[in-house]
Amino acid sequence: MQQLSDAIHDYPKDHLTVDIHSVNPVAADGDVINAGDEVTFRVRVNNTGPLAVNNLTLLVEAEAGATGVKKHGASSFQSNVVTPPISVPANQFEGTWTELPDDYHFVAGSSTTQKIDLVKVFLWNWDADLSWMMTSRAGRSDETDDVYSHKVLGT
């Protein structure tokens, strides 16, 4: 049982990847972020492991270089916000993503001469089930194969 407990504990770091992408200043073209700019971004998750992840919520947090974050459409910026729950299917290929349904925003803080962390997104809450393992099987299994062989003759 300890191995099962350890595997579940380690599942997020072993199989889940969170990605911040499509980062764009609201009132400007390009990727230059100025002090005070409101910036939109999207978040997506990849699950390469065998568990279907359900009710996954993420914590979106303003870091030292930002003055606040919010979900698109919210009236005010906060130090952090929890995303609505999503489900992420098991066994996604590398580069296959489950997108969160909403855009998020942050406000850039003071100007800096060095790169500075602006926003961080990390796992907040999740549960999982073995439905994929118990209901549908996909993928190669070399233990159950068949090969057709035949001599090929010249003409």
Helices and strands as residue ranges (DSSP letters): H 2-15, E 16-25, E 38-47, E 52-62, E 66-71, E 80-82, E 86-88, E 98-99, E 104-108, E 119-129, H 131-135
